[in-house]
Amino acid sequence: MSRESRRAEDDAARTWTGAYKPYDILKEATIALGVVIALVVVLTILFSSPDDPPSTVQSWSHADPVDFVTTATTELDGSSTTGSYGPPYNHASSGQHIAFIHLAKWLGVSHPINTAQDFVLAPLRSLTNQPVLQRAVSSYEAAPVKSQTAWTSAYETALAKASATPSGSITVKAGDYGPLPTMMGSLLTFAQSGGLDGALLTSRRFYQTDYTKPLLFMADGGVLTSRAQQQHLLGEQWGLMNETGSYPGQVWLWLYTFWYQIKPFSTSANADILVMAVMGVMTLALLLIPFIPGLRDIPRRIPIYRLIWRDHYRTLPPPRGDDTPAQRPIPT
Amino acid sequence: MTATKKRSWTEAVRERAVGALPPEKLLPDSQPSYMSSWIYIFGVLSLGSLVVIIASGSILSLKGPQWWHFTGIGHFFNSIHLWSVELFFFFMAIHLWGKYWMAAWRGGRARVWMTGVVCFVVAIPCALTGYVSQQNFDAQWISTQAKDAMNAAGIGAFFNLTNFGQMYSVHVLLLPLAVVAIVVAHILLVRKHGIVPPIPLAGVGEGRSLAGAGDSPAGPAGHESGSGSGLPASGDGSMKTPGSGSGDDREPGPDPAGSPT
């Protein structure tokens, strides 16, 4: 389409000088609102809405004490997902990037989390009436990093074969774990009592609304993942666009979720920033369609518009000259 | 010496607003005869869904974020909220596709298209913040999964999906305000520019060949008459324009299937 003809069409489309018909815009809006209300009420009565209770650190430590203690040990040595995350939680890595663009790194650590201190040591330090535990924590903190690493590594290896007792404690093969058995035993008991849920929320204020720490702690373990797997919510199951039960969820995120299912995104360490970049470019393209040659011309080449305005085209006088099928409005 | 009266800011704004959107444009009692398709109802259905979303969300926020977990009536309104959101996106997606196939940005309507797209885009985090404010397992899972994309893009530095307090306030105030403001702008632009006329058919009608100009040899040649839009909506070629007569003598036009009126 030439620039001149496009300009001519654009000018012609500015103002409609043809016929009008009576129309009651408020009546239409009222009827539409009534239709929506009726639809919503019917859907509500038929399907309600999901509300699976949240997991807690307490329920997790009861249901799978081995996973809880294993996760806590990785928090202690910083090898957990959060411990090695990078910005905005810590400086353990530089975060995801595209080429030289390191947005996460540039914006820095805005929600500082030291997994060892915040998830393990500080909660244990709050149990001041347990002198044996406090000596164990002091012993761990005073030990050289090499010893700490040797203890946590050996303990994590042993935990892979550990088992839970009916009382909720865990049994680990004997070995040189330093003060870890004492520390982790106390942390497990603290978690099972519900105390750790509160301790992870504690700030200097009475009211709490930030659940970042307990959520990240649980996300580092298997408690959320195992529930999500049962509810078809894992990343390879189209992840967060779904919700529990057979509800549609955030179906509008289908394209965003789609990219995670295919290479190179599905195997990239920078998948999130790559997908965000792709979606950003696509969103920009959608926004700017009126100015993008090719994209703006597709509606003319695939004549769905003939269906939409078929009643209008039927009223037009026949074409001049040859009346080829391509020029006739499509029959209905 | 002549004293010229200086216009006040209020007068200037009023004159400009009324000039751009006179009452008969803002609340029209007639519509172009080509508006005759079911596709036209999805815009107003999106709007209806938004009204239900805001009404049900207001009830939920009046009672607080815990209420709906423990009472039947609270759960009912939560369900109303959920399904109105689902319908909102469903209607909006169809509306968006419909407008794409109409090339509805023609005739100086690019801003209409762009505000529609922005509305869709802003509604997505609005819904996401709602999902992570539910205080149930869905909220836990979605927030811990979606945080990675936010963090990777640097957004997580100031938009923390695992911070319930921040997400709740963003969900009930800031993003709904943004969506409503964009929707209002979108509607005002639609009223200002009017509904986009049909893509003209090549060689059909008197001096009104534009569409498919790149595809058809008849193409631009048909535009020779230069008669404005040149699109008669009536079979006899007569043109009835707004205000050209009473509603009774207007062109009857095709059955307004696209309108529930």
Interface residues (C-beta under 8 A of the other chain):
Chain A: M1 S2 E4 S5 R6 A8 E9 D10 D11 A12 A13 R14 T15 W16 T17 G18 A19 Y20 K21 P22 Y23 D24 I25 L26 K27 E28 A29 I31 A32 L33 V35 V36 I37 L39 V40 V41 L43 T44 F47 S48 S49 P50 D51 D52 P53 P54 S55 Y85 P87 P88 G95 Q96 L103 A104 W106 L107 G108 S110 H111 T209 D210 Y211 T212 L215 L216 M218 A219 L224 R227 A228 Q231 L233 G235 G239 L240 E243 T244 Y247 P248 Q250 V251 W252 L253 N270 D272 I273 V275 M276 T283 L286 L287 L288 I289 P290 F291 R296 D297 P299 R300 R301 I302 P303 I304 Y305 R306 L307 I308 W309 R310 D311 H312 Y313 R314 T315 L316 P317 P318 P319 R320 G321 A326 Q327 R328 P329
Chain B: L27 P28 D29 S30 Q31 P32 S33 Y34 M35 S36 S37 I39 I41 V44 L45 L47 G48 S49 V51 V52 W68 H69 H75 F76 N78 S79 I80 L82 W83 S84 E86 L87 F89 A93 G98 Y100 W101 M102 A103 W105 R106 G107 G108 R109 A110 W113 M114 V117 V118 V121 I124 A127 L128 Y131 Q134 Q135 N136 F137 D138 A139 Q140 W141 I142 S143 T144 Q145 A146 D148 A149 N151 A152 A153 G154 G156 A157 F158 N160 T162 N163 F164 G165 Q166 Y168 H193 G194 I195 V196 P197 P198 I199 P200 L201 A202 G203 V204 G205 E206 R208 L210 A211 G212 A213 G214 D215 S216 A218 G219 P220 H223 G228 S229 G230 L231 P232 A233 S234 G235 G237 S238 M239 K240 T241 P242 G247 R250 E251 P252 G253 P254 D255 P256 A257 S259 P260 T261
